[in-house]
Structure formats: structure tokens, C-alpha cells
Amino acid sequence: MSLFQAREWWSAHAGNDEEFDTGCMCVANVDNEPGGTNKIITGSFQGVLRMYCPRQKEYNIEDLILEKNMEAPILQIAAGRFVQGSQELCMALLHPHKLAIYMVSAIVSRSSSGSAAVNYYSLAQAYEHRLTRPAFNMCHGPFGGIKDRDYICIQSLDGVVSFFEQDSFAFSRMLSPNFLAPGPLCYMAKFDLFLVCSNSMCIEAYRYQVLAAAADNVDQAPGQEATSGKKVQVDWYTNIGEHAQHIEIGRFSRSLSPQQLEILVVGEHTIFTIKENGGIRLQKRLAEYTISAARGYKLPPESQDAPPFSNLILSTHQGHLMVYKEMQLVWCARLTGLVPVQCCVETICGIRGMIIGLDCSGKVQVAYMGTDPPSASLVNTEMKELNYDEMEEEHQELLRIIRQTHGEGTKEAEENLQVEAQVPPVLDSNQDDDTDADDPVGRVDGVVMQCTVNLFVRVDGGKPVENITIALRAPSCFALSQTSVHLEKITPGGRPEVVPITFRVWTTVLCSSLDVLACTSYFSANNEPRTVVTEFRLPFALVAKLIPPVKNSAFKIQLECNRPPPPLQSLFAGLIAQPHVSDSMGKQLSALLSVQYVSGTEATISISKNACRFSVQASEFASLWVLSQELCLRLREYFEAQDAEAGGAAEPFVISYQDSLPLHDYFALMDDHFALRKHLEELRSDLADRTQQYRVIQKRLLVRFKDRNPSPLNRLDQLLAHTFEQVLQLTEGIDEVERALRTVSCHLSAATDLVLLLVRLRFELDDENFRILRMHLSPEMADTSEQGWEEQVDASLIQLLRTALARNAKDRSTVPAPMKVPQDTLKLKKRITSVVDRLANGGRLVGGDGEGAGAGGGGEEEPAGG
């Protein structure tokens, strides 16, 4: 017998083959009995109204005190003071096209002895309102600060809220012109606010007086504005990131003052408490449960003067009933045979704290979360003698099975897909040129520069795999013959499937990387989805060709190593071995090597004769990257092969960078990128204005052409033609700026990789520190109209300066500002400089002293503020 189980005290089934949902139950003393006994009222979508009054633990037929067919679906039931001149509770029934108010009374008869007994209950209609729109839900309260009576607000399916001041209609307003689907509706009497959840997953608050003073905006055409009066204005809004299921007003946080309230919002998987001004106070994620119903209930007040606090009770589709005190789960019980769509905590039959739940089929249950004593003690009915030898043997067998299972671990899949890339060291020579002469692809001696990579796909194991898709991701400078390949089925044991991929290079874009990623997804024999990731590097000769030595360059970096440098012919043997390179040019490459990228820029490597130093020069700052990376990779491969032949080395090979970092040149590229983004945004804004102007002129011309007695055009036709020319010019300008932005983005990506490489060599960062730094100062460019590279990197560096590179506790407690498009790049430059300075002072991202990560940075600008 489980102690954590809700115990049923009373239950009843409200009809057969009927449907219920949230709002179809109300618990109140709706007949205004002097003793204050609560009644349970239910209404189904089939239109049947029932009223129960439990009097004992088990259900009795006399507990059903009223049953009536209202001949219309009942969407929601509410109890309040809805009749003018009366302080008694009335019952409001919301139907799809009608709101009806009823008075419930008990018909009493007296016996000969003088005692009174209730014969039956009657239902008398006080008034009703016909609705012009199909209703969804409603709320009630003292709107506008009235006393001793309640008004009603109804939300329709198309987002119109209608207000009824008891028996008279007040007004209707459309809250949002972009309405899609209705959500929960709640009234906050303290500030006279109505709370709704919009389609953009925001909690919006509207004041009653503002809605009443606004102009009528119902049944207006899209884009048409009210001729007089104010617009409907939202008082505040808060984005919660998911659709709300329940909104309620209460005092859930124990730190609130006696005058404060807060808003409880139950989302799809999260609980929020929101301040009175709209700020989120607390939130708790419930990812493992799906919430079916929620309700807050008041606790006994701690003192006579203090208002009571509230707890939250949740029911889930998994059959749990959970009680939360603030954001802490204080009790969880399991419901038996009930998944409530509505629940509440009320006093039933004089017992406080009873939980009333209603499910979608009409079962009403009154339960409590206590424990029942066992009905009978457990006794051993079998009196046979225990065999301890057999028990010990069984115990040892179970232990053996457990050890064997743990020793084997998880079993590998019977099928394993292998994808290997074969990259040729030499470019394709025998090829069919299917390009035009003016196509912007790389050529050498009139021949298209291309490289065909073969992907070998095979299966290891005993079962075949099906639905194989290979997707390739390459830098934007490459043109691929196909970016996605689909294979139906591969069987094990046969020859591997060969997938050829041809790479060419665009001349309009600078190469920012040679690394290509091939992601293969497939389904196993058990229909399980799996992926295989293969990385390979294209040959350097695909993006650059040898040229006569060039010594004068605008940008230069120097890399030092701890071993004598090898000849350039040995390092770049693959570049010299290309078909278009002559033998005489290859023999001249002893201490100086110059290349020209397909995009047109030049770069040079020279070896110092007196020191172990390499100089890399280029006509553009971003052009230093690919050649510098290729140099470092070839040096490491050369000396690793040399050490392997010699059986080890006394000291490992190290490359270092001793000069100051070229941040000034890097920041110049950053400014160019940001300026193009701002210019593109301005052009798009101008294009939106011109197209709007064009549509307005078109409408005016159409009106005049259709008129039987048209007025003069007043040169509207000329204005239309001029606006059309402006639209064409703006679209052409946007195309040019987008092309320029793509070009500068490639330069900025290559420059970012270069700066990261120099930072790693300058401060001797290990692989893990460099990986984390590259994740924050990312070279990946993903500019959109809503978010760009600058905002992403700025937010990442703020997080880095607040955590791993924080100087003190003050830096760690700084709250970052929301991400938005900056006005300039000054703050981003300061943050990059701060990261470099803290790395220079010994700070590390992982593996270092946490308190000393930002040592020596006391004179820096504020790094983590907005």
C-alpha cells in the first residue's frame, strides 16, 4: 500500500458519453445556504447541468440535488454577484452564443413537528445576453473599482473581449489585430487589469479604463484605423517563451509584503511568478511532466493582520498530483483512475482542504492526500519450513547474472556504417569543362581548377542499412557538384559505395577555410536513426597557385619555432607537384614562396636565414590566414614524421608568436562588416517605404480609373513611374550590398581565425582552452535581419568575462543586458581587448585558478555591462 497516493473520499459520474473541459466545474455555496455548504456544479458540452452536495464519505443518490438539460453546450460556470440590487451569489453559464445568469434556491417544506426539510432545488433565470461572436471563456470581478457587485468579461474565439455590466452590455474591443487563437483570461482587481496570453507567447496586461476609453475597433478591415478616439494600448507585457495554460492572481512568494500580489502563470512545461509590473520573479521547469490542470489555494493566515499566502496544486497527464510551495515541491501523490482537466481545493461537508477534480469524461472526485491504515495485517499463510540452501543458491545465481550484465556493458550495434574520404593530392587533369568562359570559377592556364573527392561508404556487421543521406557543408568559396546524396540501401560484405564530389572555387569570394564536413544519417535494421560525421581537408593547391616571388606586402606576421626550418620545397611538395607548375619554378623555392589566391590576392612565406623564423606577408589582412594555417599544419606533420623516424625527440616541436596582436587591422574589418549591415538595414527600410508608397499610388489611380467622372490625375502617373524607378534602384542596391556583405563576411571569418591562431601561439593555449575560446569568439558568420555576428560574439564574450575570466565576485554577479543590435562596435572591441588582456595576465578558460583568471586587469573598462 503506497503512502503517496491520493485517497478517494467521494466520487460520482456526471452522465454517460459526455465531454468536459477546463471551466466546466464550479464549487461554491451557489444556493446561499446559511450554513455555507459548498455545492459542486458541473456542466457538459452536451448541455447537461448537475449540482451535487456530498453529505457523507460514499456517493448517495441524494447527493445529486439538481439535474437539468440547458439545451446548449456549457463552456464555463462561474459564481458571483451578478444580479443588481442583490448581494447573494448567482450562477453564470457561458454557452457558445449566450450568457445566462441563474438564481439557485432550495424549496423547503415544513413537517407537522415544525422542522424544515429541502424538497428540491429550483433554477430561475435572472437575465441573459445573446452573443454575436462564438464565446471561448470568461472572467468576472469588480471592474472599474465598483463595490458589492461583479461584472463579466467574455473572450470570443476571434479575440474580441466583450464587457457586460450585469444585465446591460457595455462595450467590445479587439485586443490584437494579429490574433490567432484564444488563451486563458484573468482579472487583477488591485490594478484593474485584464491578463491574457498572446500568440507571441507574451503575457499582456490591459487596463479596464483604457479599454473603455478606446475607440471601437471591432469589425474593422485590416489596416483600417479608428476615425476617432484612442487606440487599445497594452499596459505591460512579458515574454514567457511558451503558451500559457492557466493564469491566476495570488501571494505565492513568501518574501512579499502584505500589500503585494503576484501573477502565477502555468505554461506548457514551466511555472512562472510575475511581479505586479510585469517582471518575472521566479520560474521552474517541469520538462518531465505534461500539466493537465492547475489551481492555487489559500493557506490559513499567519496572523490576523497579514493576508494569506497561497500554494499551487498541479495535476499531470501521468496521473500525479503535486503541491508546490513557491517553487519547491512539498508533496506528490498519485491519482487513481483520474486525469483532471480542472481541480480546486475547497471545504466539502465541513472538511477543509479537500481536493475536487473533474476529468474529461465527467468523473467528479473528492480526495485527500493523507494515508489510510492497512485494513488487515500481513501474515504468512504458508507454514512450510524455509529452505535456506535453495535461497542462497538463488541469491548467488542472481549475483552472477548482475556481474555478467555489468561486465558486458551496453551492446554495440550489429551494423556500423563507415564513411571515408579520399582526397587526391593533385588537382584533376582530365576533365570535361562544362563552364562558360565568363563563369567566376578559378582557372589556371585556361583550365578549371577542381578536385574530386571520393567518399567510400561501407557497412561493417551482419545487417544492411537503409535510407542513407550524406549532407556536405563547405565554406562559401567552394562550388560543390552536389551538397546532398541519397543512397537507398547498402549491404555488408560487398564493395563499398563510391560517391564522387567535385569541388571548384569561386573567384568572387576569399577562401576562409579548407575544412569540409560530411554528415551521414541513416536508419539501422531496427529502424533507429543514426549519424556518422566525417571531416576532411581539401588540398591547398585548389585555392592558390604559385607565382614569382612578391616581397612588398601591406600586412605581415612572424612565426618562430624551436627547430631549424626545413626547405619550402619539402613543406609544400604537394603544391609544387601540380601539373601546371614548372620544374624551374619549384627549384627556386628554397627560402621564399609566393602564391596567388583564386580571389586575386597574394601571400608570401619567407624563411629567416639567421633565426628559426617564418614571415607570412599578404596584400590583405584576411589573406594571411589560410597560408599561415597551412604552414603550421605542414610544419607539425614534417617534424612529427621526423621524430617518428628518429624514435623520439629531446623536446617537442613548438611554434610561437612574440609580436603584439594585430587587433587594429582586425577591428577595421569588423567596422566594415558592421557598416555594411547598417547600410543594408537602411536600404531595406527605404524599400519598404517605397513599396508602400507605390501601393498607395496604385490604389488612388485605380479609384480614379473606375470613376465615371474621374478627377485629374495631378501627375500621379508620373509619381508612380518615379516610385517604380526608385524601387528598382533600391533592389539593385540591396543586391550589391548583400554581395559586398558576403565578401566582407568571408574576410572577417578568415581574420577571426587568424587572430585566434595568433592568440593560441602567443599565450600557449592548450586544445581545450582554444576550443572554448573559439566557441565564444566564433568565426562562423550567420547574419540575419534580426541578429548578426556582432551581437552573438558580444553576448558570448560577456558570458566569458562573467565566468571563466571574471576578476572578482562583482564581475560574476553582473547581469548581462538583453541581446540587441548595437549602435557601433566600440563595446565589442573593448570586450575582445579585455579577453586578450586577461589571457595575457595568466587567465585561462579551463584548468586554471578560478580566482586568478582575470588577474592584473584592474584598470580595464567595465567588460560585462550593457
N, C-alpha and C positions, 0 to 999 in steps of 0.2 A: 504494500500500500504506500503510495507516494505521498510524502508530506507536502510537496509543492504542486498542489492541484486544487483548482477552484471547486468548491463544493456546491452542488446544486441545492437550493432551498425550496424553490418553487419554479415551475415551468408550465407553459401552455403553448399549444399550436394554434396560430391565428389562421384558420381556414386551410383549404387544400388547393394546390395548383395556383397559388397567388404569389406575387412578387413584391419585394420590399427593398428599400434602399435608404441611404442616409436622409434623415428628416422625417421618416415615416413613423417615428415613435416620439412620444412626449410623456413625461412623468410630472404631474402637478396635481394640486387639490382643485381640479377644474370645476367641481360642483360646489366649492366654497363651504365644505363641511366645517362646522365649528371646531371639531377635533383636529383638523388639519391633516387628515389621512390622504396620502398621495394615491392617485389613480394612474394606471398605466394605459395610455391611449395609443392605439396602432391604427394605421391606415394603409391599405394596399393600393397597388397600381390598378387593381380591378375595381376599386371604389368602395370597398367594404370597411366601415369604421367600427372598431371594437374598443371597449373600455373594460379594464379589469381592476378589481380591488382584492388583492390577496389578503386573506384573513388567517391562514394557518400555513404550516410547512408544505403540505402537499396540495396539489391543484384540486379544487372542487368546482362542480358545475355552477355553484352560486357565485364563484369569483367573477364570472363574466356577467357584468351588470348592464351592458348596453351593446347592441349589435345592430347596425343599420347600413343599408346599401345607399351610398350617396350618388350613385349613377354617373360618376365621373372619376377618373384616376386621382388619387390623393398623392400629391407630391411632397407636401410638408405639413406638419402640425405644430402649432405654437399656442402657448397660453399667455395671456396678458390682459391688461385693462384697455379693452378696445371699444367699449360702449360709453358714449358720452353721458356724463352725469352719474356714473356708477363706478365704485371702487372695487367691485368684485371681478374675479378672474373670468375671462371668457376664452373660448376656443376658436382659433383661426385655422381654417382648412384652405390650403392652396391647391387649386386644380389647374390644369393646363390653360384654361381660358376663363377662370373665375376665381375670385377670392370671397369666401363666405365666413361670416362671424356667427357663432352659435353661443347660446346660453344653455348650460347644463344644470339641471335641477333634479332633486330627488323628490318623488311623490310619496308622501308619508301618510299613513293611516294609523288611527289610534284604536286600541282594543278596549274592551269593556273595563279593564282594570286601569285604563288611563295611560298605559305605556305606548310609546310611538315606535313604529316599525316601517322601514322603507319597502314599499311595494315594488316600485320600478323607477327608472330614470328617464327623463324626457329631454329632448333636444329641440330647442326653439331658436329659429334663425332670427338674428337681430338685423342684419343687413348683408348685402353682397355687392361686389363690384365686378362688372364684366371687363375682361382684359382684351385689349386689341392685339396684343402680341402673346405668343406662347410663353408661359412662365417657366422658370427654372428653379429658383429658390427665393427665399425672403428672409428678412430680419426685422426686428421691431425694437422700439425704445422711445425714450422721451426726446424726440428730435427737436432741435432748436431750443432746448432747455425748458421744455414745458414741465408742468408739475401734475402728478397724480393721474396721468393717462399715457397711453402708448400710441405711437404712430407706426405705420407699416411701410417698408420699402421692398419692392418686388423687382428682381432681376430677370429679364427675359432672355431667351435663347440667342437673340441678336445683340445683346449687350446694352439694352436700354433699361435704365432704372426708373421705376415709377413710384411716386410717393402718395400715400393715402393718409389723410388726417382724419382717422376714424371713418365716419360714414361719408366723407367727401373726398374727391380726388384733388390732389394739389398740383403736381406737375410731373413731367417726364424729361429725362436728359440722357443723351448718348455720351458715355464717359470717354470712349476712344473711337476714332473713325476707322482704325485698323483692327477692329475686333474680329476674333475667330471663334472662340468657344468660351462659355461662361465658367466661372470658378466659384470658390467659396465667397461669402458675403458676410461681413461682421460690422457691428456698430460699436463705437467707443464713445460713451456718454460724456466722459470727462472733458474731451476736446471737441465733441460734436462731430466726430469723424466717421466716415464710412471706409472700410478697408476691403480691397479686392485684390486678386492676383491676376495680372495681365498676361497676354500671350507671350511677352518677352521675359516671363518668369520674374517679374518685379512685383513687390507688394506696394500698392499705390493707395494713398490716403486722400480723400476728398472731404471738404467741409460742407456741412448741410447748408449754411448760409450762402456759401459761394455757389453751390448748385442751384439754390433757389433764385439768386440774383442773376444767374447766367441766362443768356438768350436761349430760346428754344432751338435746339439743333437736331431734333428728331425728324426723320423722313426728308433729309436734305440730300441733294445729289452730291457725289464725291467731288471734293474740291470747292464746293459752294460754301460761302461763309454767311453767317447770320447778318442780316441787314442792320440790326440794332442790338444793343446790349453787350454784355461781356461774354467772353469765351469760357468754357469749362476748364478750370485750371486745377492741376494736381497740387496738393499741399506739400507732400514729400513722397519719395519713392525709394525703395531699396531692392537691389537685385539679389535674389537668393539662389539663382542658378538651377532651379528645378520648379516644377509646378506644385503649388500648394494644394493640400487636401483638406486642411482644417485651419481656421483662424479663430483665436479666442483671446479675450482680454482678462487679465488676472495679475496676481502677485506671486510669481514663481521663484524669483531670486530672493534669497534671504537677506541680501545686503540692501534691499530697497528701503527708503524712508517711508514713514506712514502715509505720506501724501503721494507717493509714486505708484504708477502702474506700469505694466509692460505688456507687450503683444506676443502671444505664443503662436507660432506658425509651424504646423506639421507638414513637411513635404513628402515626396515620394520615398526618400531614404534618409532624411535629415530632419532634426528638430532645431528650430531657431527660437531664441527670445530676442525681441526687438525693443529698443528703447522708445520712449514717447516721441522723440524727434526723428525716428526712423533709422537710427544706427543699430547695427547688430551687436547685441551684448554677448550672447553665448550661442554655440551651435554644437550639435552632437550628431555624428554619422551613424546610421543604422543600416549598413550595407548588407548584413546577413539576413535582414527581415524585410518583408513587404507589409506595410501597415494597412489594416482594413478599417479601423475606426480609432478615434482619439477623443478624449474629453478631459478637461480639467475639473477638479473638485476641490472645494474649500475645506481647510482644516479648522479645528476649533481655535479661536483666537488665543494668543499667548497672554494677553491682558485685556482688560475691559476697554481701554482706550485705543489699542492697536488694531488695525484692520487685519483680517485673517489672511494667511498665506494659502497657496494652492499647490497641490501636486498634480501630476499628469498621469492618466491611465491610458495605455495603448493596448490594442488587440491586433494580432497579426494573422496573416493567412496561414501561417504554420501552426496556429492553434495556441499561441501564447498570450497571456495576459500580463503586462508589465506595468509596474508603478515606478515613476521617476520623481525623485525629489531634486529639484533643479535639473542638473544633467547627470545625476547619479542614479543608477538602477538600484532600488532598495528592495524590490520584491518581484518575483516572476513565478507565475503559476500557469498550469496547463488547463485549457478548457476542454471539456469532453463533449464531442458531438455538436460543437457550435463555433462558427466563424462569424463574429458580429460585424454587421455593417453600421451599427450605431450602438453606443454604450454610454452609460452615465452612472453616477454614484448618488443615491438618494436614500431617504428613510422609508422603509417599507414595513408596515404592520408594527410600527413603533420601534423597529430595529435600525439603528443608524449605520451608515457605511455599506449598505447592500449594493451590489453591482447588478445593474439591469442591462441585459444585452438582447439585441434583435438581429437575427440573421436574414439572409435574402429569401428564405422560404417561409418565413413567418413564425419561427420558433422564438418565443419570449422566455427568457430565463432570468431568474433572480438567484444570484450566487454570492458566496462569501469566500474569502481566501484564508480561512482557518484550517484546522485539521480535525478530523474525526478520530476518536479512539477506535482501535480494532474491535470488530464485533465479536470475535472469538479468538482465544489463544491458539497458537500453532502447536500441535502435538505430533509426535511420531507415531503413526498408526501401525507401522510395520515393526514388529517386536523381534525380528530376526537378529542374530548376532552379526556384528560388523566384522568383515574380513580385511584386516589391516595389510596383509601381504598383497592382496589384489589392489588395494588403494595405492600402496607405494609403487607397485609396478605401473599402474596407470599414470601416476604422477611423473615417474621417470620417462615414460613414453611421450607425455606431453612436453616435458622439458627438452627432450631430444628434437621434437618437431620444431619447437621455438628456436633452438640454437641453429638448426639447419636452415630455417627460413631467414633468420637474421644474417647468417653467413653468406647465403647466396645473394642477398640484396635484391634490387629491382632487376628484372629480366630485360635484357636488351631486345629490341625489335628484331623479328626474324628477317626483315628486309631492310637494307640500308642503301640509300641512293648516294652515289659518289659522282661529283662533278669536278672535273679537272680542266684547267685552261692551258692550252699550248700556244705560247706567244712566240712567234718567229723573231729571231734577232735581226733579220734583214727584211726590208720592205718588199712588197710584191713587185715582181718584174714583168711577168707575163700576165697581162690583164686586158680586159676589154674596157675601153674608155667610153662610158655611156653618158658623159657630161658634155655640156656646151662649153664653148671657149670662154664665155663671159661668166660662167658659174664661179662663185667665190670659194673655190676649194684650192688647197695647196698643190703646187706643181713644182717640179724640178726638171729642167731641160725639156719642158713641154709635156712631161709625163705626170699623171696624177699621183700624189703621194698617198698611199693607202697600205693598210696592214690587215691581214686576215687572221683572226684568232679562232682556233678550233676548240670548241667545248666538247669534251668527251663525257658522256653520261652513261653510267652503267649501274647495275644493281648487284649488291653482294647479299646473298641469302637465298632462301628457298622459295620466296613468293614474289610475284610480279607487283609492280606499282602502276597506277593509272593516273590520268588527268594531270600530267606534268606541265607546269608553266614556268618558263625561265624569263625573268624580267631583268633588264640591264639598266644600270644607272652610270652615266659617264659625264664628265664635265661638259659644259655647254659649247666648248670649242670643237667637239667631235661630232661628226655626222655618221650615224650608225646605219648599216643596211637594214637592221630590224632591232627594235627595242624590246620585243616580246616574242617568245617562241612557245608554241604549244605542241606537246607530244602526247599521243593517245595512251600508249602502253609500252612498257619496257619489261622484258622478261629476263630473269637471271641466267647466267651461264653463256649467253650469246656474245656477239661482238658489241662493243659499246656504240651507242648512237653518237654520231658526229654532227655537231651544229656549228657551221661556219658563220662568223660575224665579221663583217668588213668595216673598218674604221677609216674615215677620212677626216681632214682638218679644214675648218672654215678659216678663211683669211681675214675675216672681219672681227674676230674675237681673239684676244690674247689667251694662250693656254695657261690655266691656273693649276692644273694637276694632271698627272698621267695615270692615276689610280682609277680602276673600273670595278664596279661591284655587280656581281651576278647572283640574284636571289632566286632559288628554285623552290617552288611549292608543289606538293603532290599529296596523293592520298594513298595510305597503306592498304594492305589487303583487308584490314579490319575497318576500313573507311575512316581512318584517323588522319586529320590534316597534319602535315609536317613540312619543314623548310630546311634547306641547305644553302649556306651562304659561301660564295667563292669570290675571293679578291685576287686581282692580277694587275700588273703594271705594264703599260704599253711601252714600246721602245722609244727612247729619246729622239731617234732619227726621224720619227713620224712628225714631230713638231718643229724640228730645227735642221738646218743644213750647214755644212762647213763653208766658210768664206775666207778670203785673205785676211790676215791679222788686222784688227782695228784696235788702236791703243787709246785714243782720246774718247772718253765716255763721261757722261754727266754724273753718274752715280757709281759708287764703289764701296765694297766691303772687303775686309781682310780676315781670313780664317787661318788659325795657327794649329799645328799638330805637333805631337811629341816624337815623330819619327821622320826620317828623310823622305821627301815626297818622291813617288815613282814618276817615270816619264808619262806625259799625257797620252802618248801612243798606247801605253799599256792600259791606262784608265779608260780611255774612250775608244777601245778597239772596235766595239760594235758600230760606232759612228763612222769610223774610217772604213769599215768593211762594206759600206753601202755601195751599190753598183755605180752610182753617179760620182763617187769620189775617186779622183785620180791618185796614182801611186806617188807622184811627186808632191802633191799636197799633203798626203799622210806622213811623208818623211820629214816635213818641215815642222811637225807638231811636237817639239821637244819641251819647250817652256812657255809657249803661247798658243792658245786655241780660241778662235772666234767663230761664232755661229750666228745665223740669222733665223729668227723665228718665222713661221709661216705668216704671222700677222704683220711682219715687216720690221720689227725692232731687232736690235743687235745686242749681243752679250759676249764677253771675253773672259777667259781664265788665263792668268799668268802665274808662274812659279817664281818665287824669290830665290836668287842664286845663293845668298848668304844666310838665309834662315829658312826654317821649315814653315813657310807661309804661302798661302794661296790668295790671290787677289781676284775678285769677281767684279767685273765692270759691266755696265749696261747703259743704253741711251735712255731708258725709262726705269723708274724705281721698281715697278712690279715685275719687270723682266729679269731681275736678279734671282727671283725665287726658284723657278724650275731648274736653272743651271746650278744654283747653289745646292738644291736638294739632290740633284743627280750626282754632283761632285761628292757630297758627303756619303751617299749610298755606295758609290763605286770605291771610295777610299776604304770604307769599312769592309766591303767584300774582298778587296785586294789584300788587306792586312790580315783578315781572318783566314783567308786561304794560305797566306804566307806562314802564319802561326801554326796552322794545322800541318803543314809540311815539315816545319821545324820541330814539331812536338811540343809547342807552348812557347810563351814569351815571358820575359822578365817583368814587364809592365804592360798593361792593356793599352790599346791604341785610344787616344783621346783627341778630339777636336775642340778647340776653344775659340772664343771671340772676346777680345780685350778692349775694343773701342767702345765709345758711347753708342747707345742705341739710336738709330735714325728715326726718331719719333716725329721730327719736324716734317720730313718727306711723307711719312705715313699719315700724319694729320692733314696734309694738303690734299691727299687723295680722298680722305674722309670728308673734307669740306666740299670737294667736287661732287661726290656722291650725294650728299645731303642737299646741296644746291639744286641738283637735277631733280631730286624728289620733290622739293618745294615748287620748282618751276612746273613740273608735271601736274602737281595738285592745282596750281593756279590755272593752267590750261584746261583741265577737266572742269573746273568751276566755271570758267568763261564759256566752255562748250555747253554746259547745262543751261546757262543763262541765254545763250544764243538760240539753242533749240527750243526753249520755252517761248522766246520772242517769236521764233518762226511759226510755232503752232498758233500763237495768239493772232498773228497777222493772217494766217491761213483761215482761221475761223471768221475773222472780220470780212475778208474777201468773199468767203462762201455766203455769208449773210447778205452781202450786197449783190452778189450774182443771182441769188434766189429771189430777191425782192423784185416785185413787179415794177415798182417805181424807184429804181436804185438811186442813191445819192452819189455824188462824185467820189472817185477813188482817192483823191487827195494824195496821189503818188504812193499809195500803199503797194502797188505792184513793183515800183522801183525799190521801196524799202524791203519787200520780200526778196527780190533778186540780190540786193546788197547783203541781207542777212544770210542768204544761202551761200554767197561767196565767203562770208566770214566763217560759216560752219565748215566749209571745205578747207579753208586755211587753217583753222584750229585743229581739224582732224589730221591734216598733214603735219602740223607742228607737233601734235601728240605722238604721231608715229616716229618722227625724227628724235624727239626727246626720249621715247622708250628705247629706241635703238642705242642712243648715246648712254642711257642708264644701264643697259645690259653690258655695254663695253666697259664702262667705269666700274660696274659691279665685279666683272672678272678681274680688273686691275686691283680693286680693293681686296678681293678674296686672295689673290696671289700675294699682295703686300701684307695681309694679315698673317698668312702662313710664313712669310719671310721674317716678320717681327717675332712670331712665336719661336721659330728656329733660332734666331739670334738670342732671344731671352733664355732659351734652354741651354745654349752653349755658353752664354755669359755667366749664368748663375748655377750651372752644373745641376740642372733638374733631372731627376730620375724619370722613368717611364710613367709612373703613376701620377706624380706631380704635373708632368707635362700633359698627360691626358686630361686631368681635371682643369688645368688652365686653358687648354684648347676647347673644352666644352663651354667655358664661360666667355672667352674671347674667341667666338666661333668664326671661322672663315666661310661658313655656309651662308649664302645670300638668299633670302626669301622675302623680298619686298612685295607688299600688297598695299592696297589703298587704305587699309585700316592699321597696319602695323609694318614697320620696316626694321632694317638691320640695326639701326642706331638705338631704337627703343629696346630691342631684345638684348643687345650687348650691355646697355646701360643697366637694365634690371638685373642681369646676371652678375655684373661686377659689383653692384650694390650688395647683392647677397653674399658675394665672396668677401667683401670688406667687412660685412657684419658677422661673418662666421670664422672661416679659417684664418683670415688675415686681420682680424679685429685686434686693435691695440689694447683695449681695456673693456671693462663691463659696460661703459657708456656706449661704445660702438655696437656691442651686441644687443643692447636694448633699443636701438634706434629703429623706428617703424618706417619702412620704405613707403614712398608716395605711390599712388596708383600709376600704372604704365600709361603714358600718353605721348603724342608726337611732340618732341621738344621744339623750342624756338630756334635753337642753334646747337652747336656741338661742343660748347665750352665745358659743360659739366662732364660730358663723356670723356673729353681729353683729360680733365683733372682726375677722373677715376682711373683711366689707364695709367696715368703717371703715378698715381698713388699705389696701384698694384705693383708697378715696376720698382718703385722706391722700397716698398716693404719686402719684396723679394730680394732686393739688393742688400737690405739690412739683415738678412738671415731668415726671413719668414718663409715658411713652407706650407703647402696646402694640406699635405698628409705627412705623418711620420715625424713632425717637428714638435717643438714645445709650444703648446697651445697659447700660453700666456705671452710668449715672446714672439709670436708670429708677426706682429706689427711693430717690433721694437725699433726705436730710433725715428719714428715718424711723427714726433710731437709737433713739428712745425708745419704739417701739411694742412691743406684746406679740408673743410668738412667733407668727408667722402660719401657718406651714406644718406644724406638728407635729400629731400626733394628739391 
